[in-house]
Amino acid sequence: MFDPTVFENLKVAFENQLYDLDTLDRKIDIINRKDRLELAVMSREFALQFKLAERATVSAEIQLTASLKDLAAEILELKGETPSCSLRLRFYMEMHDINEQCKLVEQIMRRIWEPDTVPTQTISYVYGTEAPIYSNVIELSFNRQINEEQMDDIPELITHMLQTLTQLNEAAG
């Protein structure tokens, strides 16, 4: 019998929590899902993107990745290695005043998440438009890998994401 990897177990835990919020509680709408096996580098990626129900302005994404090294350490049961994955959170929003709104976004992220590192905001826009609408991708990375020991933290992490979505929606206007 095949034992699921840490990646698989965490993926299922995130899916269960988020799909319940979508189908049972109607707090969110899931708008995109990725589940990839990258054969070129033998890695795994899972991402689930969602927005608050009835609010389409800002969306959030949970991304879980496992590299070949992560997967091999677990499958081959390498001594001294702890099976784990990487977790990254992204928020997507449009804005008109990047100077003011980016500062506000940073304040919101720091207040809710208290991150060790500053969240990254990547701004893009279509060149040549008279009044550009800027797309902001806010990324929050963590300085450590996660594993099944953090399974109990998933509900709190999702609560923080919902709180962030609410405040970013307000900031987007």
N, C-alpha and C positions, 0 to 999 in steps of 0.2 A: 504494500500500500504506500502510495506517495504522500509524504507529509508536506503540507503547504508551507511556503517560505514566509518569513516575517513580512515581506512585501505583500504577499497575497492576503495574509491575515489582517494587516493594517488597511489594505484596500477595501476589503469586505466590511471592516468596522466603519470606515468613512462612508461607504456606500449605504450601509444600513441606517446610519444616523441621518444622512442627508436625504435619502429617498423617503424616510419617514416624515421629515420636515416638509417634503414636497407633497406626497400623496395623502398622508394621514392628517397632518397639522395644517397644511396649506399656508405655511409661513414663507416658503421659498418656491421658486420655479427653477428647476434644473434646465439649463439652456444649451449645455454642451458636455460631451463626455469623450475622453480619449483613454484608450487602453492599448498600449503599444509594446511590442517586443521589437527592439531595434537590432536586427540581425548583423548589421555592420560592426557593431561594438558589443553585441550580446548584452544589452541593458534592457531594463523595463521602465516604463513611464505610465503613470495613471494620473489623469486630471479630470476634475469634475467642476464645471463652471455653473454658477447659479446667481440669481438675483432675488431680492425680496419680492414676494407676491404682490402684484399690482403696482410695482414701482420698477420701471425699466431703465432708469437713468444710470445706475452704477451696478456692476456685477463683480462677483468674487470667484476665485478659482483656488482649489486645493490641488497641489501637484506633489505626487509621491514618486520618487525615482530610486532605482537600485542599479548600481553599476555591475559590470562583470565581476569585479573584485568583491563587491558586497554579496552577490549571489553565490559566487564560488566559495567564499569563506563559510557560508552556511551549508551549502550542499555537500561540500567536501569535508565539513566539520574540522576546519583548520584550527589548530591549537593557538590560543592567544588572541583569536579573532572573535569579536562579538557581532552576530548577525544584526544588520541594521539597514536603514534607508535614509534618504534625504527628504526633507519636507520643505516646501516653498509655498508661500501664499501670495496671490496676486489680486489686485483690485483694479478694475478698468472703469475709467470715467472720462467724460468730455468736459471741457472747461473753456471759458472765454478769456478770463483774466489770469494768466499763469502766474504772474508775480504775487498776487494776493492769494489765489486759491491753492497754489503749491505750498505756501507757508501754512495755510490753514490745514491742508492735508497732513503735513509733517507734524503739526501740533496734535491732530486727532490720533495719528498713528502712535506717537510717543505716549500720549495720555492713556490710550487703551492697552497697548502692547508692552510698554516699557522695555523696548528692545535693546539688546547689547550693541547693535549696530544701527546706523541710521537707515531707514527704509529708502530704497532707490525709487526715484520717480523718473520715468523716461517719457519725454514729451515728443509728439510727432504731429504734423499737420500737412494738409495738401497745399503745396506751393502754388501761388497764383490766385488763391481765392481772396476776394475783397475783404471779408471779415472772417478770418480763419477760425475754425473750431478745432481746438487742440485736444488730442487724445493723450491721456495720462495713464500709464501703466505703473502702478505702485506695487513694488515687490518687497516682501518681507522674507528674509532668509534667516535660518537659525544656525548658530555656530556649532551645532552638534548633530549627530545622527540620531534617529529615533528607532525604537524597537517596540516589542510587545509590552514592555514595562510602562510605556506611556499610553497604553490603551485607555486607561481610566481618565486621561487628560483630554480625550477627544471631545466629549460634550462641552467642556469649558472652552476649548479652542473654537468650537463652532459657535458658541454663545458670543465670544469675542468677535468673531467674524460678522455675525448678525448685527452686533452693536456698531461695528465699524461701517458696515453697509448703511445702516440708518444714519449715522453722522455724515458719511460721505455724500449720501443722497441730499441731506440738508445743505451741505457745502456746495453741491453742484447747482443748487437753486432750482 
